[in-house]
């Protein structure tokens, strides 16, 4: 078994009918650019370097909405952008829920985010307040 750290995703454009893509543990950041993959329904980006610095995660989510319109399952566990209290002691369930609302606001077709099914209530809340739920870290004084 060989593990390869992915640095470029350019070759994926030849797989236009790809339905599932696992890119865990690849040092990928907010500058991730995927080719248009209209049939992709599952994308896991666990344990990469995706964060909510400035507007870069918003740009990444907008990019995903454009290039993977069929996306139904997304997992970002183990990234700074995903404020999971099991990974970071300073985060709590409220931080995680705000993150979910923000992601669901951007990716409206998701049925699962991380390990949890998207509920009707979450979808409604994301529609109303999701744009304002971006989790940000205060600047150091």
C-alpha positions, 0 to 999 in steps of 0.5 A: 500500500502506498500513500501519496500526498496530493499537491495538485488536483489538475489530473482530476479533470479527466474524471468528469463522472467521478462520484466520490473523492477522498482527499484526507490527509493531504495538506490541502488549504483554502486555495484548493481548486477542483475541476468541474465534477458535475457528478461528485456527490461525496467529498471528504477533506478531513485532516487538511489545512482548511481554515476560516482565515479572512474570507478564504473559506467562503471563497472555497465554499463558493468554489465548491458550490460552483464546480460540484453542484451535486455534492450531498456529503462533505466532511471537513473534520480535522481542519481548523475551519471545522471547530470540533471540541474533540480536536480543539479544547477552546471550541464547543458545540455552539461553535460547531453549530455556527460552522454548520449553519455557515457551510449549509448556507453556502452548500444548500444541497448537502444532506450530510456534513461531517458525520451528521445528517443535515436536519430540516431545522438546520437547513431553515436556520442556515437559510435565515442566518447562515451568512452571519454564522462564520466562526472567526478567531479574534485577532491577538492584541 
